[in-house]
Amino acid sequence: MALSLRIQKSPMPGFRLGMGITLAMLSLIVILPVGALLAKGASYGLSGIWGTVNTPRVWAALYLSFRLSFFAALFNLVFGTLLAWVLARYEFPGRRLIDALVDLPFALPTAVAGIALTTLYAPNGVFGSVFKSLGIKIAYTEWGILIALIFVGLPFVTRTVQPVIDEIEREVEEASATLGAGRLYTMRRVILPALAPAALTGFALSLARAVGEYGSVIFIAGNLPLKTEIAPLLIVIKLEEFDYNGAAAIGLAMLLISFTMLLVINLIQIWSRRRIGHV
């Protein structure tokens, strides 16, 4: 009996090989770089890290990056979900074109996106000139940074939520309507609970992408210290000055803040899934 259990084949052929490759790639792409950053920070010491981070310029850059990243991810959560709903549930002329354009930020180099956005929203640009006539400046302000972060993060929400919408059967909505529920009630009690885990996942991905975004932001930001300077740019400046300890210190601060925010989002996801399970 024991021998038969030993030679019993796994229901997943090649599990050990696949797990080995997965762990190897995970180590090379995630664990080793993060470990190197932690090791560099450990060699610098807590006092050195705090001395680098605890300056008005660094705090302003961190606050700007995380604040605008959160607002951009929040915007994408709402409008990315609406866009996914429209693409999944309605047929209209140009639908396939719009569906393809959603993936444009994935394929477009971030530097090219930054140059294009700057050209459009500069004071003499197509959109920038319109806003300028209204007394609003977009490029080289926080508004320009926000637009760039929304641009790069929108596909993460739409592509995460869209398959879930496709799986929601319309018969469920029809049954809800048959029982006398209105559209708002059906959306709140039937649709949104099913979409919540995927929407929060898209929000987390959009937030993570926005926090570390560099190429599409530096062209439209203006990069003014204490005003429009983002944290990733400060890291690049430290590296160009050969201040590797300072760059590691800012990187560790971003890592700690990002990990805390993503942990909170994951806890909310777990809570929402348990709530759906109880319902």
N, C-alpha and C positions, 0 to 999 in steps of 0.2 A: 504493500500500500504506500509506504514511504517512498519507494523507488518510483512508483507511478506519479506521485506528486512532484517529484523532482524533475522528471522528464516532460511534465505537462507543458505544452507550449503556451506562450503568452498570447492573450487575445490581440495584442498589438505587435505584429511582426517587426523586428528591428528596433524594439524599444530601447535596448541598451545602447545601440549605436546612435540612435536618434538623440537620446538623452545626453550621450557624451558629446556629440557635435553641438547640441544646444548649450550645454554648460561651457564648452570651450569658446563658442562665439560670445556668450554672455560675459565671460571673463575678459575677453579681449576688448569688447566694445564698451562695457559698463564697469565691471568690477575693478579692472586694473587702472583705468583713468581716474576713477573716483578714489581708489586706494592711493594712487600717486599724489593726488591733491591733498588727501588727508595726511599723508606722510610729510609732504612739504610744509603743511600747516603745523604739524607736530614739531618739526625741526625749527620752525620760526618761533613757536611758543605762544601761549595765550596772551601774554602781555604785548608781544609784537603784533599779533593779529588785531587786538583791541586798539592798539595805538594807530594802526593803519586805517581801520574802519571808523573809528570814533573821530571823524573830522567832518566839518560841515559839507564839504564837497562830496564825500563818499555817501553820507546819509542822504543828501539831496538826490544823488543819482539813484540810490537804491529805492528811495521813496517814489521817485518819478517812474522808474521801471516797473515796480510791482503795482503801483496804483493804476497806471495806464493799462498794464497787462490785464489786471482784474476787470477794468471797465470794458476793454476790448473783448475779453472772453465772455463777459455778461451780455454784451451786445450780440455777439455771435451765438450765444445760447438761445436767445429769443428769435432773432431773425434767421439764424441758420436752421433752427427747427421749423420755422414757418416756410422757409425755402424748400426744405426736405419734404414737407407736407404737400406743397404745391406740385413739386416734381413727381411725387409718388402717386398722387390722387387725381390729378387733372391732366387732360390732353389739350394742348393749344399750339398754335403755330410758333415755331422757334423753341419748343420745349427741349429738343435734343441738343440744340446749340447752347442753351443756358445750362443744361446738364453737363455738357462738356466744359464750359467755361468755369464751372465750379472747381474743377481740378487744375485750373491754370496756375494758381500759386504753388502747387506741387512741382510743376514742370519748369516754371520760370525761375531763373537764377535770382536770388534775392537782391543782388546789386542792380540787375536790370529792372526789377520791380521798383526799387528805390528811385532810380533815375526817372522811370516813367511817371511815378507818382509825383515826384518833384516837378517835372515838366508840366504836368496837368494842373497842379495846385499852387505853383509859383504865382506871384502877383501878376505876371504877364501871361500866365497859362490859360488854357481853355476854361477850366473851372475856377481857377484862382482869380482871374479878372472879374468874374461874376461876383464872387464873394468880396473882392476888393471894392466893387461899386457899392456894396452893402455895408462897408466899413469893417469887414471881417478878414483877418489874415489867417491863412491855413498853413502854408509852408513855413518852416523854420519856427514853428510854435508847437505847443503840446497837442494841438488839434491835428497837425500833420503826423506826429508820432502815433496818435490814436488811430488815424486812418490806415497807416501802414500796418499796425498790429492787427487791425480788423481784417485787412486784406489777406495776410498770411495765415490767420487762424480760422477764418470762416469755413474752409473745406473740412476741417476736423470735426466740427459739429454736424454739418450736413451729411457727410458720408458715414458718420456713426449712427445717426438717427434714421436715415432713409431706409436701410434694410428692415429696421424694426417696424416702421410704418407699413412697409410692404407686407409684413407678416400679420398685421392686425386685420382680421377678417371684417369685412363691411357688414356681415350678418350680425356681428356683435352690436354695432351702432344701430342697425335697423331694429334689433330686438329691444334695445334701450328706448328707441323712439316709440316702438309699439307699446311699451309699458308706460308711456306717458312722460318720459323724460325729455326735457328741452335740449337744444344743442349745447348750451353752456354747461348744463348738468352732465351731459354725456361726455363732453370734453374734460370736465374736471374730475369725474368719478370713474370713467372708463378708459379714455385715451391717455391722459396725462400720467396716471400711475404706471401704465405699461411703457411709456416713453421715458420716465424719470431716470432709470439707471443708465440708459444709453445717452440721454441728454447730459447727465452729469459726467459721464466718461468723455464725451465730446468737449464739455466745458473744461475739464482737467487737461486734456490734450491741447486745446487752444491756449489755455493759460500757460502751460509749460513751453509751448512754442514761442509765445509772445515774450516771456521773461528773458529768454536767451537770444531773441532776434537781434541781429546786428546789421546785416547788409542792406536791408530795405529801409532801415531807420536813419542811418547816419547821413544820408543824402538830404532827407527832408527835415531832419531835426534841427539843424543849425548848430548843434553841439556847443551851446553856451554853458560854461560851468555854472552850477547852482540854478540853472533855468531849464535848459533842454538837453542836458548831457545825461545819457543813459549809462547804467552800470557796466554793460559789456564793453562800451567804449573806454571806460576807465581801466578795465583790465588790459585792453590792447595798448593803451598809453603806458601802463606800467611795464608791459612786456617790451615796448619799444625803448623804454628807458633802462632796460635790463634789471628792473626791480622785480625779480621773480617772486620774492617773498610777499611784496605788496600785492601782486596779481593773485597769488594764492590766497591771501587773506580776504580779498574782495570776493574771489570765487567761493571760498568757504562760507562767507556771509550769505551769498546768493543761494548756495546749496542748502544751508540751514533754513532759510526763509521758505524756499521752494518746497523742501521736504515737509515742513510744518503745514503749509497750505494744502499740499496734495494729500497729506494724512487726514486733514479735516474733511476734505472732499470725499475721500474713500470711506470715512466713517459715516458720512451722510448717505453715501451709496448703500452701504450695508444696512443702515436704518431703513432706507426707502424700500429695499428688497424684502426685508423682514416684514415691513408693514403691508406690502403687496401680498406676501405669503399668508399673512393672517386674514387679510380681506378675502 
